[in-house]
Amino acid sequence: MNKRLTALVMALAVPLTFSANAADRTGTDQSHIKNTPVGKNGTATAVFPVDLDAVSAKENTVPQPAAKVEADTLYVRNPDGYMQGRGNVDVTRGTDEIHTGFITGNSKTQVYETKGPTIYISDDQVVTADGVIYDAAHGTASVDKVDGYALNVNSALYFRGEGAKLSDGSVYMKHGLITTPHAVAKTPDYYITADDIHIYPGEKYTAENTKLWFKHVLILTYGHYEGTLDKEESTHPWFFSLLPRPSFNSKDGFGVKGDAQFPLSADKSVQLNAEYRISTKRGFKPTLTVVKYSPFGRFSFGYSKSVSSVTDNDDYIWVTKWPELTYNTPSFRLGSTGLTMNGSASYGKWEESGVGKGTHKGIAVSISHDPIRLWKGAALHLYAGYRKDWYEIGHNIRKDPYWGAVLKQQISDRFWTSIWYKQHHISGATPYGFDSIGYPHQAGILFGYAVSPRDAFIFSLSRETDNNHIDYRNYTWVRDLHSFIATITYKQVQKQWEIKVTAKDFE
């Protein structure tokens, strides 16, 4: 009867030469990956996809002093340390993993080489390759025909190339392409090709001789390029965002938006931020500000064209702010209460079409609670805040203490619902439609049902609780377009249709 073999290849090889065969293997945790099929010649015939969510959620462990090698058949030779493994090969060292069908290596030098389809996993990468040279002593790897993801808690980036070097969480490719996860395809929906690509997960990527593509169409070329992979702009604010975010909605038409950041200080804590929106119906809407990042918060000064952020407002009202000084506090966690607090203050000139130009001053504070789990599939979200605004036009002062609650319920894998309520206790008024609140006391309900993996229908209803007036009764179809999301909404009360197309990875 065949017996299972597990071999621990240490820096000092065991004082014998041995071989064995295994009929079953249970020693290696492979809960997130399927076994690699082995052909008649003992080499792997296919590589299965990796569950990225499971991989990225792995707990960090203290690295082992040497690699652990398991295989259906394993040979180790003493005294030179040469080893060979064949059939369902697993190599583990700390949080590094290699899964393949055939491997050679040396237990003394801790260098291992695979031939054929291979999966390599670390804290920061999940890749497939045609072969890997892995230096376990230094935690580095060289891979051929690489295809994989650079992972981070805040972001992920897909990369592909003829070869790559992986070291200390970074990726270097001589020639290759990069794109966002939802755009991945044989020919991605949009992507960058470049020479000398360096990826630093969670921080940035750099490239030389950069080209931006939409499918097979070359959009533009750029020399040296840096792109951020950190969604917290206050942490890494100094990179240029090359990929424009395309969109479409029936009110703005077709459009793109993007941004660029240019450092103004050696420590990159002061920068010039340029943002833009271009649409066929609204034209060019720019923002240009100087920003100072500090442990005490973010200060900004400059010019902007801003669209109304009030969700009640259906008219996409724009206001010009020039000049304006704004301060945003850092987010504060209030101990172990589950509460998070944010604050802001601003002073500047506002101008809105049909209203005129005048001074605006404002302060705001908001607080929110982490989702409260009530029962299976149910989560309660609570929030509150206070705003006060001073307006030169009309010498108005507006105060707005507010609070709200949202209850979300997942009924099944396909069916979900949510109920919400909000109250704004407004005193005074604003002369601007830009920051007006149309429905201060409002309750609503939503039902959503996924009819297929790519299609969902949503019904939403909201009413003003003071007079029981129905504000919205909307019917929405959501369609997954690979890297984009399309929504078609019929607003029954307003008797309007609204169509939107947005990129998944840029919203």
KEMARSE-929737 format. One record per residue (C-alpha): residue in one letter; x, y, z. Coordinates in Angstrom, 2 decimals, m for minus. Layout:
# KEMARSE-929737
   rest        c1        c2        c3
      A         X         Y         Z
...
***
This chain:
# KEMARSE-929737
   rest        c1        c2        c3
      M      0.00      0.00      0.00
      N      1.36      3.42     m0.93
      K      2.01      5.77      1.95
      R      1.94      9.58      2.08
      L      5.29     11.36      2.03
      T      5.91     14.77      3.48
      A      9.46     16.10      3.20
      L     10.73     19.13      5.04
      V     13.68     20.49      3.11
      M     15.82     22.33      5.66
      A     18.97     24.33      5.19
      L     20.88     21.20      6.23
      A     19.71     18.13      4.29
      V     18.91     14.92      6.12
      P     21.81     12.40      6.08
      L     20.27     10.00      3.59
      T     18.89      9.78      0.11
      F     15.28      8.65     m0.22
      S     12.23      8.50     m2.50
      A      8.60      7.69     m1.90
      N      5.17      7.92     m3.52
      A      2.01      9.37     m2.05
      A     m1.52      8.32     m2.80
      D     m3.13     11.18     m0.87
      R     m1.92     14.52      0.50
      T     m3.44     16.39      3.40
      G     m0.55     18.31      4.95
      T     m0.75     21.51      2.91
      D     m3.61     23.98      3.31
      Q     m5.11     24.31     m0.15
      S     m8.54     25.56      0.80
      H     m8.23     28.42     m1.66
      I     m6.76     26.53     m4.61
      K     m7.51     23.37     m6.56
      N     m4.93     20.65     m7.14
      T     m3.04     20.96    m10.41
      P     m3.89     18.02    m12.70
      V     m0.93     15.80    m13.57
      G     m0.55     14.15    m17.00
      K      1.04     10.83    m17.86
      N      4.46     12.37    m18.00
      G      4.08     13.81    m14.49
      T      3.85     17.46    m15.50
      A      0.95     19.81    m14.85
      T     m1.62     20.06    m17.60
      A     m3.57     23.11    m16.43
      V     m3.66     25.92    m13.90
      F     m6.91     26.77    m12.18
      P     m7.93     30.29    m11.14
      V     m7.27     31.47     m7.61
      D     m9.90     32.82     m5.23
      L     m8.40     36.29     m4.77
      D    m10.64     37.18     m1.85
      A     m9.47     34.12      0.07
      V     m5.87     34.74     m0.79
      S     m5.90     38.41      0.18
      A     m7.57     37.56      3.50
      K     m4.81     35.16      4.57
      E     m3.28     35.86      7.97
      N      0.34     36.84      8.09
      T      2.62     34.30      9.72
      V      6.20     34.42     10.89
      P      8.41     33.32      7.97
      Q      9.98     29.87      8.34
      P     13.77     29.52      8.18
      A     13.48     27.22      5.17
      A     11.02     26.06      2.57
      K      8.64     23.17      3.07
      V      8.24     21.00     m0.02
      E      5.50     18.42     m0.61
      A      4.92     16.29     m3.71
      D      3.44     13.02     m4.86
      T      7.01     11.88     m5.57
      L      9.99     13.60     m3.99
      Y     13.74     12.90     m4.16
      V     16.43     14.55     m2.03
      R     20.12     13.83     m2.50
      N     22.76     14.11      0.21
      P     25.30     15.68      0.62
      D     24.87     18.28     m2.17
      G     21.18     18.97     m1.35
      Y     19.79     18.42     m4.84
      M     16.06     17.63     m4.85
      Q     13.34     16.88     m7.40
      G      9.57     16.75     m6.94
      R      6.89     15.54     m9.32
      G      3.10     15.61     m9.17
      N      1.00     18.09     m7.14
      V      4.03     19.97     m5.86
      D      3.53     22.49     m3.03
      V      6.29     24.75     m1.74
      T      5.59     26.94      1.30
      R      7.77     29.38      3.22
      G      6.02     31.76      5.58
      T      3.22     33.32      3.52
      D      4.83     32.41      0.17
      E      3.35     29.47     m1.78
      I      4.21     27.71     m5.05
      H      1.88     25.14     m6.67
      T      3.00     23.24     m9.77
      G      3.51     19.78    m11.30
      F      7.33     19.54    m11.39
      I     10.18     21.18     m9.47
      T     13.93     20.94     m9.01
      G     16.02     22.70     m6.41
      N     18.62     22.63     m3.71
      S     17.97     22.41      0.01
      K     21.29     24.07      0.84
      T     21.00     27.14     m1.40
      Q     17.18     27.24     m1.00
      V     16.76     27.96     m4.72
      Y     13.98     26.09     m6.55
      E     12.94     26.04    m10.21
      T      9.65     24.92    m11.75
      K      8.93     23.94    m15.32
      G      5.45     24.28    m16.80
      P      2.31     25.96    m15.42
      T      2.90     27.34    m11.92
      I      0.94     29.34     m9.38
      Y      2.92     31.68     m7.11
      I      1.28     33.35     m4.10
      S      2.66     35.88     m1.65
      D      1.22     38.58      0.60
      D      1.31     41.01     m2.32
      Q      0.98     38.92     m5.49
      V     m1.04     36.11     m6.97
      V      0.34     35.04    m10.35
      T      0.38     32.19    m12.86
      A      3.49     31.58    m14.91
      D      5.15     29.11    m17.27
      G      7.99     28.69    m14.81
      V      9.40     30.15    m11.59
      I     12.89     30.44    m10.12
      Y     12.26     30.93     m6.40
      D     14.97     32.00     m3.94
      A     13.46     30.97     m0.59
      A     16.41     32.36      1.39
      H     15.63     35.89      0.17
      G     11.93     35.58     m0.68
      T     12.41     36.61     m4.33
      A     11.17     35.04     m7.55
      S     11.79     35.30    m11.31
      V      8.83     34.17    m13.45
      D      8.26     33.50    m17.17
      K      5.11     34.57    m19.06
      V      3.60     36.10    m15.96
      D     m0.13     36.75    m15.51
      G     m1.43     37.94    m12.16
      Y     m2.45     40.55     m9.60
      A     m0.66     42.93     m7.27
      L     m2.78     42.97     m4.11
      N     m3.31     45.46     m1.33
      V     m6.02     46.16      1.22
      N     m6.94     49.36     m0.66
      S     m6.36     48.39     m4.27
      A     m5.49     45.71     m6.81
      L     m3.75     45.86    m10.17
      Y     m3.64     43.25    m12.92
      F     m0.37     42.78    m14.82
      R      0.82     40.59    m17.69
      G      4.19     40.22    m19.41
      E      6.82     37.91    m20.85
      G      8.62     37.81    m17.53
      A      8.86     39.51    m14.16
      K     10.94     39.73    m11.00
      L      9.12     39.70     m7.64
      S     10.90     41.04     m4.56
      D      9.80     42.53     m1.22
      G      6.23     42.83     m2.48
      S      7.20     44.75     m5.62
      V      6.96     43.66     m9.27
      Y      9.34     44.55    m12.09
      M      8.57     43.78    m15.75
      K     10.77     44.72    m18.70
      H      7.79     44.76    m21.08
      G      4.16     44.27    m20.14
      L      0.70     45.67    m19.58
      I     m1.29     46.73    m16.52
      T     m4.97     47.43    m15.96
      T     m7.64     47.39    m13.27
      P     m9.27     44.08    m12.15
      H    m12.67     44.50    m13.82
      A    m11.13     45.29    m17.22
      V     m9.24     41.97    m17.43
      A     m9.78     40.01    m20.65
      K     m7.67     38.48    m23.43
      T     m7.57     42.06    m24.73
      P     m8.52     44.22    m21.71
      D    m11.18     46.89    m22.12
      Y     m8.55     49.53    m21.30
      Y     m4.92     49.11    m20.31
      I     m1.42     50.55    m20.26
      T      1.57     49.02    m22.05
      A      5.04     50.16    m21.14
      D      8.72     49.33    m20.71
      D     10.38     48.97    m17.31
      I      7.19     48.67    m15.25
      H      7.61     48.79    m11.47
      I      4.62     48.00     m9.22
      Y      4.65     48.79     m5.51
      P      1.36     47.34     m4.14
      G     m0.69     49.82     m2.16
      E      1.60     52.70     m3.16
      K      2.26     53.36     m6.85
      Y      3.40     52.02    m10.19
      T      5.89     53.59    m12.60
      A      6.41     53.00    m16.32
      E      8.58     54.17    m19.20
      N      7.43     54.72    m22.80
      T      3.82     54.43    m21.68
      K      0.86     53.87    m24.03
      L     m2.82     54.05    m23.08
      W     m5.19     51.74    m25.00
      F     m8.93     51.17    m25.24
      K     m9.08     47.63    m26.64
      H     m7.01     47.83    m29.85
      V     m7.15     51.62    m30.17
      L     m4.11     53.64    m29.03
      I     m5.35     56.73    m27.17
      L     m2.13     58.48    m26.18
      T      1.55     57.99    m25.40
      Y      3.49     59.30    m22.44
      G      7.14     59.10    m21.39
      H      7.75     58.54    m17.68
      Y      4.51     57.92    m15.85
      E      3.56     57.32    m12.21
      G      0.12     56.18    m11.02
      T     m1.20     55.87     m7.49
      L     m2.47     52.59     m6.03
      D     m3.45     54.13     m2.71
      K     m7.03     55.34     m2.36
      E     m6.09     57.45      0.66
      E     m4.82     60.54     m1.15
      S     m3.55     62.04      2.06
      T     m1.08     59.16      2.39
      H      0.34     59.12     m1.15
      P     m0.89     62.26     m2.90
      W      1.84     62.89     m5.44
      F      1.12     60.75     m8.49
      F     m0.37     61.49    m11.89
      S     m3.62     59.61    m12.70
      L     m3.33     58.80    m16.38
      L     m6.43     56.71    m16.98
      P     m9.45     58.97    m17.61
      R    m12.73     57.73    m16.16
      P    m15.25     57.49    m18.96
      S    m18.95     57.89    m18.25
      F    m22.29     58.59    m19.80
      N    m25.57     59.90    m18.44
      S    m28.55     61.34    m20.22
      K    m28.17     64.78    m18.61
      D    m24.42     65.31    m19.15
      G    m23.95     63.19    m22.28
      F    m20.68     61.37    m22.93
      G    m17.77     62.46    m20.81
      V    m14.51     61.72    m19.06
      K    m12.95     62.90    m15.84
      G     m9.45     62.67    m14.47
      D     m6.89     64.29    m12.23
      A     m3.22     65.10    m11.94
      Q     m1.12     65.80     m8.87
      F      2.21     67.65     m8.97
      P      4.48     67.88     m5.89
      L      5.50     71.34     m4.75
      S      7.67     70.32     m1.79
      A     10.47     67.83     m1.26
      D      8.45     65.76      1.20
      K      5.45     65.87     m1.19
      S      3.16     67.21      1.54
      V      2.37     70.25     m0.62
      Q      1.04     69.65     m4.11
      L     m0.86     71.18     m6.98
      N     m4.06     69.25     m7.74
      A     m5.69     69.52    m11.16
      E     m9.03     67.81    m11.82
      Y    m11.29     67.94    m14.84
      R    m14.68     66.89    m16.12
      I    m15.52     67.05    m19.80
      S    m18.96     66.19    m21.16
      T    m20.75     66.78    m24.42
      K    m23.63     68.68    m22.76
      R    m21.92     70.45    m19.82
      G    m18.57     71.27    m21.39
      F    m15.33     71.66    m19.44
      K    m15.47     71.78    m15.63
      P    m11.98     72.23    m14.10
      T    m10.58     72.33    m10.57
      L     m7.15     73.72     m9.68
      T     m6.05     73.80     m6.02
      V     m2.91     73.93     m3.90
      V     m3.15     71.34     m1.12
      K     m1.20     70.99      2.12
      Y     m1.31     67.59      3.88
      S     m0.44     67.44      7.56
      P     m1.11     65.23     10.60
      F     m3.70     67.84     11.62
      G     m5.72     67.59      8.41
      R     m5.80     68.85      4.84
      F     m5.77     72.50      3.72
      S     m6.64     73.49      0.15
      F     m6.87     76.78     m1.74
      G     m7.89     77.43     m5.33
      Y    m10.52     77.37     m8.07
      S    m13.23     74.79     m8.72
      K    m16.36     74.08    m10.72
      S    m18.42     71.90     m8.38
      V    m21.67     70.02     m8.98
      S    m24.29     69.72     m6.27
      S    m23.63     66.86     m3.86
      V    m27.13     67.03     m2.37
      T    m28.82     63.80     m3.39
      D    m32.26     65.45     m3.32
      N    m31.24     67.76     m6.15
      D    m32.14     66.38     m9.56
      D    m30.86     69.32    m11.60
      Y    m27.05     68.89    m11.47
      I    m26.59     72.48    m10.32
      W    m23.02     73.83    m10.70
      V    m21.31     76.54     m8.70
      T    m17.98     78.31     m9.31
      K    m15.81     78.64     m6.21
      W    m13.02     81.23     m6.58
      P    m11.12     81.78     m4.48
      E    m11.88     79.32     m1.69
      L     m9.93     78.08      1.33
      T    m11.01     74.71      2.80
      Y     m9.87     72.69      5.81
      N    m10.73     69.01      6.38
      T     m9.96     67.27      9.64
      P     m8.57     63.74      9.77
      S    m11.08     61.00     10.56
      F    m11.27     60.34     14.29
      R    m12.22     56.99     15.81
      L    m13.87     57.56     19.17
      G    m12.23     54.79     21.13
      S    m14.06     51.46     20.99
      T    m17.51     53.04     20.53
      G    m17.67     52.20     16.82
      L    m18.08     55.90     16.02
      T    m16.09     57.87     13.42
      M    m16.06     61.69     13.28
      N    m15.07     64.10     10.49
      G    m15.13     67.89     10.25
      S    m14.52     70.70      7.75
      A    m14.51     74.48      7.40
      S    m14.44     76.74      4.31
      Y    m14.28     80.40      3.29
      G    m14.54     81.79     m0.22
      K    m16.54     83.28     m3.08
      W    m19.40     81.34     m4.67
      E    m21.08     82.13     m7.99
      E    m24.14     80.37     m9.39
      S    m26.00     81.12    m12.62
      G    m29.06     83.25    m11.89
      V    m27.97     83.94     m8.30
      G    m24.80     85.98     m8.55
      K    m21.53     86.01     m6.66
      G    m21.00     86.41     m2.94
      T    m18.98     85.31      0.05
      H    m19.72     81.94      1.65
      K    m18.47     80.64      5.01
      G    m19.29     77.20      6.34
      I    m18.48     74.67      9.05
      A    m19.58     71.05      9.24
      V    m19.14     68.01     11.46
      S    m20.41     64.48     10.87
      I    m20.42     61.28     12.89
      S    m21.29     57.74     11.83
      H    m21.48     54.35     13.52
      D    m20.03     51.10     12.23
      P    m22.76     48.79     10.85
      I    m24.72     47.18     13.68
      R    m25.51     43.50     13.00
      L    m29.06     42.90     14.20
      W    m29.83     39.43     12.87
      K    m28.80     37.24      9.95
      G    m28.33     39.35      6.84
      A    m29.39     42.60      8.56
      A    m27.23     45.65      9.27
      L    m28.22     49.02     10.73
      H    m26.28     52.15      9.72
      L    m26.61     55.33     11.85
      Y    m25.30     58.83     11.14
      A    m25.71     62.41     12.34
      G    m24.16     65.81     11.76
      Y    m24.35     69.58     11.95
      R    m23.79     72.29      9.33
      K    m23.80     76.06      9.58
      D    m23.43     78.37      6.58
      W    m23.11     82.16      6.25
      Y    m24.01     83.79      2.91
      E    m23.24     87.33      1.77
      I    m26.18     87.27     m0.65
      G    m29.28     88.10      1.36
      H    m27.18     88.06      4.55
      N    m28.60     84.60      5.20
      I    m27.48     82.21      7.92
      R    m28.52     78.56      7.69
      K    m28.24     75.96     10.45
      D    m28.78     72.26      9.73
      P    m28.56     69.62     12.47
      Y    m29.47     66.27     10.93
      W    m29.55     62.53     11.54
      G    m30.55     59.38      9.68
      A    m30.69     55.61      9.72
      V    m30.50     52.90      7.05
      L    m31.51     49.27      7.63
      K    m30.20     46.82      5.02
      Q    m31.49     43.25      4.76
      Q    m30.07     40.50      2.54
      I    m33.03     38.16      2.08
      S    m31.30     35.68     m0.25
      D    m28.37     35.53     m2.66
      R    m30.51     37.31     m5.24
      F    m32.97     39.37     m3.21
      W    m32.24     42.33     m0.92
      T    m34.01     45.33      0.54
      S    m33.28     48.49      2.54
      I    m35.30     51.02      4.52
      W    m34.10     54.51      5.40
      Y    m35.18     57.61      7.26
      K    m33.57     61.06      7.56
      Q    m34.33     64.38      9.25
      H    m32.86     67.85      8.62
      H    m33.91     70.47     11.17
      I    m33.18     73.52      9.03
      S    m33.39     77.09     10.25
      G    m32.63     79.93      7.86
      A    m32.14     79.43      4.12
      T    m29.55     79.33      1.35
      P    m29.72     81.57     m1.75
      Y    m28.04     78.81     m3.83
      G    m29.71     75.84     m5.43
      F    m26.28     74.19     m5.26
      D    m26.54     73.34     m1.56
      S    m30.30     73.35     m1.09
      I    m32.05     70.42      0.59
      G    m35.30     69.69     m1.17
      Y    m36.66     67.01      1.16
      P    m35.63     67.61      4.79
      H    m37.83     64.84      6.27
      Q    m37.85     61.75      4.13
      A    m38.44     58.00      4.42
      G    m37.90     55.39      1.74
      I    m37.71     51.73      0.83
      L    m35.87     49.78     m1.84
      F    m36.15     46.26     m3.24
      G    m33.54     44.67     m5.48
      Y    m33.55     41.34     m7.31
      A    m30.79     39.82     m9.46
      V    m32.51     38.01    m12.33
      S    m29.17     36.80    m13.75
      P    m25.44     37.10    m12.92
      R    m25.34     40.28    m15.05
      D    m28.80     41.81    m14.60
      A    m30.72     43.22    m11.65
      F    m33.95     45.16    m11.21
      I    m34.44     47.72     m8.43
      F    m37.59     49.46     m7.22
      S    m37.27     52.46     m4.89
      L    m39.87     54.67     m3.27
      S    m39.42     57.75     m1.07
      R    m41.88     60.17      0.46
      E    m41.80     63.43      2.40
      T    m43.02     62.54      5.90
      D    m44.38     66.02      6.66
      N    m47.07     65.91      3.97
      N    m46.91     62.26      2.83
      H    m45.98     63.45     m0.66
      I    m44.31     60.85     m2.89
      D    m40.92     62.27     m3.92
      Y    m39.64     59.38     m6.02
      R    m41.01     56.17     m7.47
      N    m38.19     54.76     m9.57
      Y    m37.74     51.60    m11.61
      T    m34.13     50.73    m12.47
      W    m32.47     48.08    m14.63
      V    m28.77     47.46    m13.85
      R    m26.65     45.70    m16.48
      D    m23.10     44.44    m15.92
      L    m20.98     45.35    m18.98
      H    m17.77     43.65    m17.81
      S    m15.69     46.66    m16.73
      F    m18.65     49.08    m16.83
      I    m22.06     49.29    m15.18
      A    m25.08     50.57    m17.11
      T    m28.26     51.73    m15.37
      I    m31.55     52.69    m16.99
      T    m34.03     54.36    m14.63
      Y    m37.60     55.46    m15.18
      K    m38.65     58.13    m12.65
      Q    m42.41     57.77    m12.57
      V    m43.15     60.88    m10.48
      Q    m40.97     63.14    m12.65
      K    m41.89     61.20    m15.83
      Q    m38.22     61.09    m16.81
      W    m35.78     58.51    m18.14
      E    m32.17     58.52    m16.96
      I    m29.31     56.47    m18.42
      K    m25.84     56.14    m16.84
      V    m22.70     54.20    m17.79
      T    m19.79     54.22    m15.33
      A    m16.49     52.36    m15.00
      K    m16.48     49.92    m12.04
      D    m12.89     50.51    m10.91
      F    m13.05     54.31    m10.98
      E    m16.09     55.09     m8.89
***
